[in-house]
């Protein structure tokens, strides 16, 4: 019977194995979001997703041990911590999805101002852009960014405009930051509900007695 002790035990073990996979996905996505723009933007919300992924791996190990042994104390702490993690991950995911365009531009500006000329040159080559500020025509290099001669040739290869130059990097970086937030927020929000399922299954499993154990013993 699927509602029995053995089924609940196997389902909880399988769910915790799934949590290890989910945690790996969250960690990978958060790391990708932090590094995808090349610019060292300060994205603490993505750091929260990364922390949730690491904590989820540790909690899943506790859950598997508690499920195998049907240990009431381990299952209790697993259930409480998992519920708290669900609340944190749900909140962080919603915060990721709530970041607006002005905040994205602010983060992009902070990241651009932090990095050195070499990294700025890599950003310009990767995204085929020049400079950062959309209000400053990116025709000539200044102390704020490296020379755009090489990247301008790529941007203007098929252009008939004179003078021709690559667009500023602000929009490109903001788009990449927006993608990182939406990706981390969407995945984090989706998988947070599996943690709520784990809490419900743990409560159910704790209240079931092991048919192979002493009938008078509950632990």
Backbone torsions as a table, in degrees:
resi	resn	phi	psi	omega
1	UNK	NA	129.8	-174.1
2	UNK	-68.2	-23.2	180.0
3	UNK	-86.0	4.8	-176.5
4	UNK	-82.3	-175.4	-175.6
5	UNK	-64.1	-48.2	-175.9
6	UNK	-64.0	-40.0	179.3
7	UNK	-65.2	-43.4	179.3
8	UNK	-63.5	-39.7	178.9
9	UNK	-63.1	-49.7	-179.3
10	UNK	-65.0	-36.4	179.4
11	UNK	-66.7	-39.5	180.0
12	UNK	-68.6	-39.1	176.7
13	UNK	-64.5	-44.5	179.6
14	UNK	-63.5	-37.8	-179.8
15	UNK	-65.7	-36.8	179.2
16	UNK	-72.8	-31.1	172.1
17	UNK	-64.7	-39.6	175.7
18	UNK	-61.9	-37.1	179.2
19	UNK	-62.0	-35.1	177.5
20	UNK	-63.8	-41.6	177.5
21	UNK	-65.6	-44.8	178.9
22	UNK	-60.4	-44.0	179.9
23	UNK	-62.4	-39.2	177.9
24	UNK	-63.4	-39.0	178.2
25	UNK	-65.9	-44.3	180.0
26	UNK	-61.7	-43.4	179.5
27	UNK	-64.0	-44.0	-179.2
28	UNK	-63.6	-43.6	-179.2
29	UNK	-66.5	-41.1	179.7
30	UNK	-65.3	-42.2	177.9
31	UNK	-64.6	-40.7	177.4
32	UNK	-62.5	-42.3	179.6
33	UNK	-63.5	-33.7	-179.1
34	UNK	-73.5	-30.4	-171.5
35	UNK	-109.7	-8.3	-170.8
36	UNK	-65.1	-28.6	-176.7
37	UNK	-89.9	-2.7	-176.4
38	UNK	69.9	-30.8	-179.5
39	UNK	-80.9	137.4	-177.2
40	UNK	-78.0	70.3	178.1
41	UNK	-77.8	143.3	-179.1
42	UNK	-87.6	100.8	-176.3
43	UNK	-117.1	79.5	-176.1
44	UNK	-64.4	-26.8	-179.9
45	UNK	-66.7	-39.2	176.9
46	UNK	-66.6	-31.3	174.2
47	UNK	-63.4	-33.0	176.1
48	UNK	-65.6	-39.7	175.9
49	UNK	-63.2	-41.7	178.1
50	UNK	-61.2	-44.2	179.2
51	UNK	-63.8	-39.0	177.8
52	UNK	-62.2	-39.8	179.2
53	UNK	-63.8	-44.4	179.5
54	UNK	-65.0	-43.9	179.4
55	UNK	-64.8	-35.1	-179.3
56	UNK	-65.3	-36.2	177.1
57	UNK	-62.6	-45.2	-179.5
58	UNK	-64.6	-41.2	-179.7
59	UNK	-67.1	-38.1	-179.4
60	UNK	-63.1	-35.5	176.2
61	UNK	-64.6	-41.4	175.8
62	UNK	-62.8	-41.6	-179.8
63	UNK	-64.6	-40.9	179.3
64	UNK	-65.9	-40.5	178.6
65	UNK	-64.7	-42.6	178.5
66	UNK	-66.1	-35.8	-179.6
67	UNK	-70.1	-41.7	-179.5
68	UNK	-64.5	-42.5	-176.7
69	UNK	-88.8	-11.8	-173.1
70	UNK	53.1	45.7	-176.6
71	UNK	-87.1	116.9	-172.8
72	UNK	-63.7	-41.4	-177.6
73	UNK	-68.0	-45.8	179.7
74	UNK	-62.4	-41.6	179.6
75	UNK	-66.4	-35.6	179.2
76	UNK	-64.5	-50.2	179.8
77	UNK	-65.0	-36.5	176.7
78	UNK	-60.6	-44.4	-178.5
79	UNK	-64.2	-44.2	-178.4
80	UNK	-66.7	-47.1	-178.4
81	UNK	-65.4	-39.6	-179.9
82	UNK	-64.4	-38.1	178.3
83	UNK	-66.7	-41.0	177.3
84	UNK	-64.3	-39.3	177.4
85	UNK	-64.3	-37.8	176.7
86	UNK	-59.1	-44.3	180.0
87	UNK	-64.0	-43.0	-179.3
88	UNK	-66.3	-48.7	-177.5
89	UNK	-64.9	-38.6	178.0
90	UNK	-62.7	-43.1	-179.6
91	UNK	-66.5	-43.7	-179.3
92	UNK	-65.5	-40.8	179.1
93	UNK	-63.4	-42.2	177.6
94	UNK	-64.6	-37.1	177.7
95	UNK	-64.5	-39.3	176.9
96	UNK	-60.4	-44.3	-178.0
97	UNK	-72.5	-18.9	-176.5
98	UNK	-91.1	-5.4	-179.2
99	UNK	-65.3	125.2	-177.6
100	UNK	-93.5	177.5	-175.3
101	UNK	-65.7	-35.8	179.0
102	UNK	-64.3	-40.8	178.6
103	UNK	-67.8	-36.6	177.2
104	UNK	-63.6	-42.6	178.5
105	UNK	-65.7	-36.7	178.6
106	UNK	-64.1	-43.3	178.7
107	UNK	-65.6	-39.5	178.0
108	UNK	-63.7	-40.3	178.7
109	UNK	-64.2	-44.2	178.8
110	UNK	-61.2	-43.1	179.5
111	UNK	-65.2	-41.5	179.9
112	UNK	-63.9	-40.0	-178.6
113	UNK	-71.7	-22.6	-177.4
114	UNK	-79.6	-37.9	-169.1
115	UNK	-80.5	162.8	179.9
116	UNK	-85.5	178.7	-175.7
117	UNK	-64.6	-34.7	-178.8
118	UNK	-63.5	-44.6	179.1
119	UNK	-66.7	-39.8	177.2
120	UNK	-60.6	-38.4	178.0
121	UNK	-63.9	-39.9	177.5
122	UNK	-64.5	-40.2	178.2
123	UNK	-62.9	-44.5	-179.0
124	UNK	-62.9	-38.9	179.6
125	UNK	-71.4	-40.5	-177.6
126	UNK	-67.0	-45.3	-175.0
127	UNK	-98.4	0.2	-178.4
128	UNK	51.6	59.3	178.6
129	UNK	-136.6	168.7	-176.9
130	UNK	-139.9	127.8	-178.4
131	UNK	70.6	-164.7	-178.0
132	UNK	-130.2	-49.5	-171.2
133	UNK	-73.0	127.0	178.5
134	UNK	-69.7	-15.9	-179.5
135	UNK	-86.8	-9.2	-179.9
136	UNK	-111.1	118.0	179.0
137	UNK	-60.7	121.0	-174.7
138	UNK	-83.0	62.8	-178.8
139	UNK	-95.0	-33.0	-177.9
140	UNK	-131.0	147.1	179.7
141	UNK	-72.6	146.3	175.1
142	UNK	-128.3	-174.9	178.0
143	UNK	-68.1	-15.2	-177.9
144	UNK	-80.1	-19.2	-179.3
145	UNK	-157.9	158.2	-176.5
146	UNK	-74.9	178.2	-179.0
147	UNK	-61.7	142.9	-178.8
148	UNK	-110.3	13.3	-175.4
149	UNK	-58.9	-47.6	-177.0
150	UNK	-67.3	-45.2	-177.4
151	UNK	-72.9	-29.5	176.7
152	UNK	-63.8	-33.4	177.9
153	UNK	-64.1	-36.1	177.7
154	UNK	-70.5	-41.9	-179.4
155	UNK	-67.5	-34.0	-172.9
156	UNK	-100.7	14.2	-176.2
157	UNK	-58.1	-43.1	-177.8
158	UNK	-113.0	17.8	-177.6
159	UNK	-95.9	143.8	177.7
160	UNK	-103.1	1.9	-177.8
161	UNK	-76.7	144.4	175.2
162	UNK	-135.1	125.7	-7.8
163	UNK	-75.6	156.6	-177.1
164	UNK	-119.0	140.9	178.3
165	UNK	-154.5	158.3	176.9
166	UNK	-69.1	152.4	176.5
167	UNK	-70.6	161.7	177.2
168	UNK	-64.1	160.4	-175.8
169	UNK	-84.8	-9.5	-175.4
170	UNK	-57.1	-47.8	-177.5
171	UNK	-66.1	-41.1	-179.8
172	UNK	-62.1	-46.0	-179.3
173	UNK	-67.4	-39.3	178.6
174	UNK	-63.2	-39.2	177.9
175	UNK	-63.8	-41.5	-179.6
176	UNK	-67.7	-39.9	177.1
177	UNK	-65.3	-40.7	177.6
178	UNK	-60.9	-42.9	179.0
179	UNK	-63.0	-41.8	-180.0
180	UNK	-63.0	-44.0	179.3
181	UNK	-64.9	-45.3	-178.5
182	UNK	-65.3	-39.3	180.0
183	UNK	-66.1	-49.7	179.8
184	UNK	-64.6	-41.3	-179.7
185	UNK	-65.5	-44.0	-179.3
186	UNK	-65.0	-46.5	179.9
187	UNK	-67.0	-43.6	179.2
188	UNK	-62.0	-40.4	-180.0
189	UNK	-67.4	-41.6	-178.9
190	UNK	-62.8	-48.5	-175.2
191	UNK	-77.8	-16.0	178.7
192	UNK	-64.9	-29.3	-179.6
193	UNK	-72.6	-23.7	174.6
194	UNK	-67.7	-28.6	177.6
195	UNK	-70.2	-36.1	175.3
196	UNK	-64.1	-37.4	175.5
197	UNK	-62.6	-38.6	178.4
198	UNK	-64.2	-37.2	177.6
199	UNK	-63.7	-46.2	179.8
200	UNK	-62.1	-42.9	-178.8
201	UNK	-67.1	-35.8	179.2
202	UNK	-66.9	-43.1	177.0
203	UNK	-58.8	-43.0	-179.5
204	UNK	-65.5	-43.3	-177.4
205	UNK	-68.8	-37.3	180.0
206	UNK	-63.4	-31.9	-176.8
207	UNK	-85.2	0.4	178.4
208	UNK	-98.9	145.5	180.0
209	UNK	-97.1	142.0	177.3
210	UNK	-73.3	117.8	-177.6
211	UNK	-65.3	-19.6	-179.6
212	UNK	-87.6	-10.5	-178.0
213	UNK	-85.3	171.9	176.2
214	UNK	-61.2	126.4	-178.3
215	UNK	-55.1	-26.6	-179.6
216	UNK	-86.0	-8.6	-177.2
217	UNK	-104.6	138.0	180.0
218	UNK	-106.3	-26.2	179.7
219	UNK	-82.8	NA	NA
